[in-house]
Amino acid sequence: MSPRRIRIVLILALIGAGLLLHAVRLRTAVPGWNERAKPIATRITPQSELQRRFAPRGDGHPGSADYEALARHLLEGFANYRTPTGERAHYPGEPSQAGRSADGMEGFSRIFPLAAAWLASGRPGSIELASGRLDLAQAFARGIAIGTDPKHPAYWGDVGDYSPQLVESADIALGLWLAREQVWARLDASEQARVVTWLSQSLQRQAWDGNWQLFALTVHRALRALGADVSRYDERMQTSWEILKSLYRGQGWFVDPPNGFDFYNAWSFHYSLYWLQQLDPGFEADFIDPARSEFVSTWRYLLGPRGHPLMGRSACYRMAAPVPLLAQVGRPASASGTPAAGLQRGEALRALDASWSWFITHGAIDAGRVTSGFCGDDPALQAAYSGPASCLWSLRSLVMAFAQDRDGQLLDAPRAPLPVELGDFRIESPVPGWTITGSRALQRVELTIEANATVPEPPMRRHGLLERLRESIVHAPRRPDNHTALYERRRYATDLPPGRCTP
């Protein structure tokens, strides 16, 4: 073949490859795949100060001033990454399969409850930024007014069946109720009506079985508590509640299809059940109160000064693990249940301290954001449905702590040791089939899943060159599926993290 023909063939091959690549991307590409935010260092509350405040300090512990510094760091991060119109925040990190618009909405909705709890606790209405001061109520009210306005170009979009908007609507509704005097009251009548209309879509849409049933229930009770008439959805919400209760297996444990038992029981089920009782005092107290008490009586043993055993999906929600303990000590006054045996408020606070201190000092917080792994960023632990801001659900323990705290009465209270700091133990939890053992000398907590095989331990797959090459071709997440490593190992321990982390 002549050189001229060879050149023609090569040119045609390159054109064909380019057309094929274009066709593949038209079918697979995630919107906004190449639009990536860059980390912005916080200046008012820098990361170095945060790590100093939460470093182990002998007999001392973080107090309200330290947690306020943490909240300001995170809120400064939100201010750094929010859009000019304020209805989204585009954090640095790996995109989700839902695309840039949905990821940006998570950056707004998942930090909103923290800002709302801060405001509800009576703390200052504005925070200092390098560029001036940010009025929190004004910023979030403006973002919500724009995000729920279908005529605005930055509209969050309609809530569809199984949609990201359905998930995020629960945090928007909860935040509005928490900051009803600061944010909700700032919206005018027409804006409130649009918000109610947008949120009410969640009461009409299909949700996956499991923790998804809690999103619409939260929206329903929050809207009702804000004075909206949502009675036409009462029957549908009762059905959602019955679906949720059908997943209850006893001793505080719910199965979460299709994954079964995991830490979502703590940071999703019991978190939402706590807020449902706050939104609707006395809500299902005969069921929720004993379920929470029984759950905490086992769950408390999983928390130690070195975090908790890494098991299950969404590991980056890790700082929310103390939620059930905070829910137990902060239950409504009208509740009929009794505290978990031996649980003190000081133990719940020690769990909060230990969790945030360990993970902050191991890289979980970086440049005003929550990272995607168990310590720092780790795409191997980040599911395709998770985006740069998804891990802000880690803040759920902070949301509860600030909502319960006024004038330092909670966060400055005395602490009590965690079980593993008091002695060795072996606890069996028959419903999930878990055995939890602790070593006081090693400060080590181990979780054994009795039904799983003893050998071999499923390996943790890394997010390597091949996965990144595939992503560069299809412009969509192609992160490894580590379900077997996260659910099917027999042992998980605080000194054996399957993710990228130094114990």
C-alpha positions in Angstrom: 0.0 0.0 0.0 1.3 3.4 -0.9 2.1 6.0 1.7 -0.7 8.1 0.5 -3.3 5.3 0.9 -1.9 4.6 4.4 -2.4 8.2 5.4 -6.0 8.1 4.0 -6.7 4.9 5.9 -5.3 6.3 9.1 -7.3 9.5 8.7 -10.5 7.6 8.1 -9.8 5.3 11.1 -9.3 8.4 13.3 -12.5 9.9 12.0 -14.3 6.7 12.6 -12.9 6.4 16.1 -13.9 10.0 16.9 -17.4 9.4 15.6 -17.7 6.3 17.7 -16.4 8.0 20.8 -18.9 10.9 20.2 -21.8 8.4 19.8 -20.8 6.6 23.0 -20.6 9.9 24.9 -24.0 11.0 23.6 -25.5 7.8 25.1 -23.5 7.7 28.4 -22.1 11.1 29.3 -23.2 12.7 32.6 -24.2 16.4 32.1 -21.4 18.7 33.2 -18.9 15.9 33.5 -15.9 18.1 32.8 -17.0 21.0 34.9 -15.1 20.4 38.1 -14.7 22.8 41.1 -11.3 23.4 42.6 -10.7 23.2 46.3 -10.7 26.6 48.1 -8.9 26.8 51.4 -11.0 28.3 54.2 -9.4 31.5 55.6 -11.5 32.5 58.6 -11.5 29.0 60.2 -8.6 27.2 58.4 -8.2 23.5 58.4 -5.1 23.6 60.5 -7.0 25.3 63.3 -9.8 22.7 63.0 -7.3 19.8 63.4 -5.7 21.5 66.4 -9.1 22.0 68.1 -10.1 18.4 67.6 -6.7 16.7 68.3 -6.7 14.4 71.3 -6.2 16.5 74.4 -5.7 14.1 77.4 -8.6 14.5 79.8 -10.1 17.4 77.9 -12.7 17.3 75.1 -14.0 19.6 72.4 -16.6 22.1 73.6 -19.2 24.4 72.1 -16.5 26.8 70.9 -14.8 24.0 69.0 -18.0 22.7 67.4 -18.9 26.3 66.4 -15.5 26.6 64.7 -16.3 23.3 62.8 -19.7 24.6 61.7 -18.2 27.9 60.6 -15.5 26.0 58.6 -18.2 24.0 56.8 -20.5 27.0 56.2 -17.5 29.0 54.9 -16.9 26.1 52.5 -20.6 26.4 51.4 -20.1 30.1 50.8 -16.9 29.4 48.7 -18.6 26.9 46.5 -22.1 28.2 46.0 -23.3 29.6 42.7 -23.8 33.3 42.1 -27.6 32.8 42.4 -27.1 30.8 45.6 -29.4 27.8 45.0 -26.6 25.3 44.5 -23.0 24.7 45.7 -20.5 22.9 43.5 -18.0 21.2 45.7 -14.8 19.6 44.5 -14.8 15.9 43.9 -15.9 13.1 41.7 -19.3 13.7 39.9 -22.3 11.4 40.4 -24.3 9.7 37.7 -27.1 12.3 38.2 -25.0 15.1 36.8 -23.8 18.5 37.8 -27.2 20.1 38.4 -28.3 17.4 40.9 -24.8 17.4 42.5 -25.0 21.1 43.0 -28.4 20.9 44.6 -27.0 18.4 47.1 -24.4 21.0 47.9 -27.2 23.3 49.0 -29.7 20.9 50.6 -27.4 18.7 52.6 -25.7 21.6 54.5 -29.0 23.6 54.9 -30.1 21.6 58.0 -26.8 22.5 59.7 -27.2 26.2 59.0 -30.8 25.9 60.2 -29.9 24.1 63.4 -27.2 26.8 64.0 -29.8 29.5 63.6 -32.4 27.6 65.7 -29.9 27.3 68.6 -29.8 31.0 68.9 -26.3 31.5 67.5 -25.3 34.5 65.4 -27.3 35.0 62.2 -24.2 35.7 60.1 -20.7 34.3 59.8 -17.5 36.0 58.8 -16.0 35.5 55.4 -12.8 36.8 53.8 -15.1 39.0 51.7 -17.3 40.2 54.5 -20.2 38.6 56.3 -22.7 36.1 55.1 -26.3 36.4 56.4 -27.2 32.8 56.7 -31.0 33.2 56.8 -30.9 35.6 53.8 -28.6 33.3 51.8 -30.6 30.1 52.3 -34.0 31.9 51.9 -32.8 33.3 48.6 -31.5 30.0 47.4 -34.7 28.2 48.2 -36.9 30.9 46.6 -34.9 30.5 43.4 -34.5 26.7 43.5 -38.3 26.2 43.8 -39.2 28.8 41.1 -40.0 26.9 37.9 -39.7 30.1 35.9 -36.1 30.7 37.0 -33.3 29.3 34.9 -31.7 27.8 38.1 -34.9 25.9 39.1 -34.1 22.6 40.9 -36.4 20.8 38.6 -39.6 18.9 39.2 -39.6 16.1 41.7 -40.0 12.8 39.8 -40.3 9.2 40.8 -37.1 7.9 42.4 -35.4 11.3 41.6 -32.6 13.1 43.4 -35.0 15.9 44.1 -37.2 13.5 46.1 -34.2 12.7 48.4 -33.1 16.3 48.8 -36.7 17.6 49.5 -36.5 16.0 53.0 -33.5 18.1 54.0 -35.1 21.3 52.5 -38.3 20.7 54.5 -36.5 19.8 57.7 -34.3 22.9 57.4 -37.2 25.2 56.8 -38.9 23.9 59.9 -35.8 24.1 62.1 -35.2 27.7 60.9 -38.9 28.6 60.6 -38.4 31.9 62.5 -35.4 32.9 60.5 -35.7 31.4 56.9 -39.3 30.4 56.4 -40.6 33.7 57.9 -38.3 35.6 55.5 -40.0 34.2 52.4 -43.0 36.2 51.2 -46.5 34.6 50.7 -45.9 33.9 47.0 -42.5 32.3 47.7 -43.9 30.2 50.5 -46.6 29.0 48.2 -44.1 28.0 45.5 -42.0 26.1 48.2 -45.1 24.2 49.4 -46.0 23.4 45.8 -42.5 22.1 45.0 -42.2 20.1 48.2 -45.7 18.7 47.8 -44.5 16.9 44.7 -42.6 14.5 46.9 -45.8 13.4 48.5 -47.1 12.2 45.1 -44.0 10.4 43.7 -42.8 6.8 43.9 -39.9 6.0 46.2 -37.7 2.9 46.6 -38.5 0.7 49.6 -36.3 1.2 52.6 -35.0 4.5 53.9 -36.4 6.3 50.9 -39.9 6.0 52.4 -38.7 8.5 55.1 -38.2 11.4 52.7 -41.8 12.0 51.9 -42.9 11.4 55.5 -40.5 14.1 56.6 -41.7 16.5 54.0 -45.3 15.8 55.0 -44.9 16.4 58.7 -42.7 19.4 58.1 -45.2 21.1 55.8 -48.0 20.4 58.2 -45.9 21.8 61.1 -45.3 24.9 59.0 -49.1 25.4 58.5 -49.6 24.0 55.0 -52.7 21.9 54.4 -51.4 18.5 53.2 -54.3 16.5 54.5 -55.1 15.1 51.0 -51.8 13.2 51.3 -52.5 11.7 54.7 -53.6 8.3 53.5 -50.7 8.0 51.1 -48.3 8.9 53.9 -49.9 6.3 56.1 -49.1 3.7 53.4 -45.5 4.9 53.3 -45.3 4.4 57.0 -46.8 0.9 56.8 -44.2 0.0 54.1 -41.4 1.3 56.3 -42.7 -0.7 59.4 -42.9 -3.9 57.2 -39.1 -3.7 57.0 -38.7 -3.7 60.8 -37.1 -6.9 62.2 -36.9 -6.1 65.9 -34.5 -4.7 68.4 -34.4 -1.4 66.5 -33.2 -2.9 63.2 -34.6 -2.3 59.8 -33.6 -4.0 56.6 -32.8 -1.6 53.8 -33.4 -3.3 50.4 -31.4 -4.5 48.6 -28.5 -4.3 51.0 -30.0 -5.7 54.2 -28.6 -4.5 57.6 -26.0 -1.8 57.7 -25.2 1.6 59.2 -28.1 3.3 57.4 -30.1 2.1 60.5 -28.2 4.8 62.4 -27.7 7.7 60.1 -30.9 7.4 58.1 -33.7 5.4 59.8 -33.2 6.5 63.4 -32.2 10.1 62.3 -35.4 10.5 60.4 -37.6 8.8 63.1 -36.2 11.3 65.6 -37.1 14.3 63.5 -40.6 12.9 62.7 -41.2 12.9 66.5 -39.9 16.5 66.7 -42.1 17.6 63.8 -45.1 15.7 65.1 -44.7 15.2 68.9 -45.8 11.8 70.0 -45.7 10.4 66.5 -45.8 6.6 66.8 -44.2 6.8 70.3 -45.2 3.2 71.2 -43.2 1.9 68.3 -40.3 4.4 67.8 -39.3 4.9 71.5 -38.7 1.2 72.4 -37.1 0.6 69.0 -34.6 3.4 69.5 -33.9 2.3 73.0 -33.2 -1.3 72.0 -31.1 -0.2 69.0 -28.9 2.1 71.1 -28.4 -0.6 73.7 -26.3 -2.5 71.1 -25.2 0.3 68.8 -23.3 2.2 71.4 -20.7 -0.6 71.5 -19.7 0.0 67.9 -18.3 3.5 68.6 -14.8 4.0 69.9 -12.0 6.6 70.0 -10.7 5.2 66.7 -14.0 5.6 64.8 -16.1 2.5 64.0 -15.7 -0.6 61.9 -16.1 0.2 58.3 -18.9 -1.9 56.9 -21.5 -1.2 54.2 -22.1 1.5 51.6 -21.8 5.3 52.0 -18.9 5.0 54.3 -18.3 8.8 54.0 -21.4 9.4 56.2 -19.1 8.2 59.0 -19.4 11.2 61.4 -23.1 10.6 61.6 -22.7 7.3 63.4 -23.4 8.9 66.9 -26.9 10.0 65.7 -28.9 7.3 67.6 -27.2 8.1 70.9 -28.0 11.8 70.4 -31.6 10.9 69.5 -32.0 8.9 72.6 -30.9 11.6 75.0 -32.8 14.3 73.0 -36.1 12.4 72.6 -39.2 14.5 73.0 -40.5 15.2 76.5 -43.8 13.6 75.6 -42.1 10.3 74.6 -43.1 7.2 76.5 -40.0 5.2 76.1 -37.2 4.7 78.7 -33.5 5.4 78.1 -31.2 2.6 76.9 -29.7 0.8 79.8 -26.7 2.7 81.1 -26.8 5.4 78.4 -25.9 8.8 79.7 -25.9 12.2 77.9 -22.2 12.3 78.5 -21.7 9.0 76.6 -23.6 10.4 73.6 -21.4 13.5 73.7 -18.2 11.4 74.0 -19.3 9.4 71.0 -19.8 12.7 69.1 -16.3 13.9 70.2 -14.6 10.7 69.4 -16.1 10.4 66.0 -15.4 14.0 64.8 -12.0 14.1 66.4 -10.7 10.9 64.9 -12.0 11.6 61.4 -11.0 15.2 61.3 -7.5 14.4 62.3 -7.4 11.6 59.6 -8.4 13.9 56.8 -12.2 13.6 56.6 -12.6 17.4 56.4 -10.7 19.3 53.7 -11.1 22.8 52.3 -14.6 23.3 53.8 -16.0 20.0 52.5 -16.5 16.4 53.6 -14.3 14.0 51.7 -15.5 10.9 49.9 -13.7 8.1 51.7 -13.4 6.8 55.2 -10.6 9.2 56.0 -9.8 11.4 53.0 -10.9 11.1 49.4 -11.2 7.5 48.1 -13.3 6.9 44.9 -13.2 3.2 45.6 -15.7 3.8 48.4 -17.8 6.3 46.4 -20.8 4.8 44.7 -21.8 6.0 41.3 -24.9 7.7 42.8 -22.7 9.8 45.1 -21.4 13.2 44.1 -19.0 15.8 45.5 -21.5 17.0 48.2 -23.3 13.7 49.0 -21.0 13.1 52.0 -22.5 16.2 53.7 -24.9 13.7 55.3 -22.0 13.2 57.7 -23.2 16.4 59.3 -26.4 14.8 60.6 -24.8 14.3 64.1 -23.9 18.0 64.1 -27.4 19.0 63.1 -28.8 17.1 66.0 -26.2 18.5 68.4 -26.8 22.1 67.5 -30.5 21.7 67.5 -30.4 20.4 71.0 -27.8 22.9 72.2 -28.5 26.4 73.5 -25.9 28.5 75.4 -23.5 25.5 75.5 -25.8 23.5 77.8 -25.3 20.4 75.7 -21.9 20.7 74.0 -20.1 21.9 77.2 -21.7 19.2 79.4 -19.5 16.6 81.1 -18.6 13.5 79.1 -18.8 9.9 80.1 -16.6 7.1 78.7 -17.6 4.9 75.8 -18.0 1.1 76.5 -14.6 0.2 74.9 -13.0 2.8 77.2 -14.4 1.1 80.3 -13.5 -2.5 79.6 -13.5 -5.5 77.3 -16.9 -6.8 76.0 -18.6 -9.2 73.7 -22.1 -8.2 72.6 -24.4 -10.3 70.3 -27.1 -8.6 68.3 -29.2 -11.5 67.0 -31.4 -9.6 64.6 -28.6 -8.6 62.1 -26.5 -11.6 63.2 -23.7 -9.3 64.4 -21.2 -9.9 67.2 -19.4 -6.9 68.5 -16.2 -7.2 70.6 -14.1 -4.6 72.2 -10.6 -4.4 73.7 -10.0 -1.7 76.2 -6.2 -2.1 76.0 -6.2 -1.7 72.2 -9.2 0.7 72.1 -10.3 -1.6 69.3 -13.8 -2.5 68.2 -14.5 -5.4 65.9 -17.7 -6.4 64.2 -18.2 -10.0 63.2 -21.0 -10.9 60.7 -21.7 -14.5 61.7 -23.5 -15.5 58.5 -20.5 -14.5 56.3 -17.8 -17.0 55.3 -14.6 -17.2 57.3 -12.4 -17.2 54.2 -11.5 -15.8 51.8 -12.0 -12.1 52.7 -13.3 -10.4 49.6 -10.7 -7.9 48.4 -11.2 -4.2 48.1 -11.0 -3.1 44.5 -9.2 0.2 43.9 -10.2 3.1 41.6 -7.2 2.7 39.3 -6.0 3.6 35.8 -8.5 1.3 34.0 -11.5 2.9 35.7 -10.2 6.4 35.0 -9.6 5.5 31.4 -13.2 4.2 31.1 -14.5 7.4 32.7 -12.5 9.5 30.3 -14.1 7.7 27.4 -17.7 7.6 28.5 -17.7 10.8 30.7 -19.6 9.0 33.5 -18.7 7.3 36.8 -17.1 3.9 36.4 -15.9 3.4 39.9 -15.4 -0.1 41.2 -18.2 -2.1 42.7 -17.0 -3.0 46.2 -20.3 -4.4 47.5 -18.7 -7.8 48.4 -15.8 -6.2 50.3 -18.2 -3.9 52.3 -20.9 -6.5 53.0 -19.5 -10.0 52.7 -16.4 -10.0 54.9 -16.7 -11.8 58.1 -14.7 -9.3 60.2 -14.6 -5.5 60.2 -12.6 -3.7 62.8 -11.3 -0.2 63.6 -7.8 -1.3 62.9 -8.7 -3.1 59.6 -10.3 -0.5 57.4 -10.8 -1.9 53.9 -10.6 1.7 52.6 -7.6 3.9 52.2 -6.9 4.8 55.8 -4.2 4.6 58.5 -5.7 3.4 61.8 
